[in-house]
């Protein structure tokens, strides 16, 4: 009876692990950069929208 493993578990088996780890690291770094930018842009857009709404509200009443 042969009890050997059906696949090779020698060198190169951990390469997939490092690729997955690298992808996860890149995603986390991208999130760490993008999230603060989006938070800042949200407040800029909110202030801009408030100014635009105030201009449209009071600008049309003067005509």
Steps between C-alpha positions, in 0.01 A plus 500: 500500500635840401450771769689785332337837453331545161651848447839658542539710816862600444626850411275760344190412698517820705517731199119523479487604865740790439302615195178504702676680784638759257155560349347545846780740597448707183124515564553613860750767396265624228213521751724683746571762231158522331273517807646824645492660154133408459419633847665831415327519163165430667531809720624714211204384290257561785625856554497561125145371474390724788664804337347417163157452657529830687610679184211355301251578776608860566629574151166441332308704758694813403391488134 
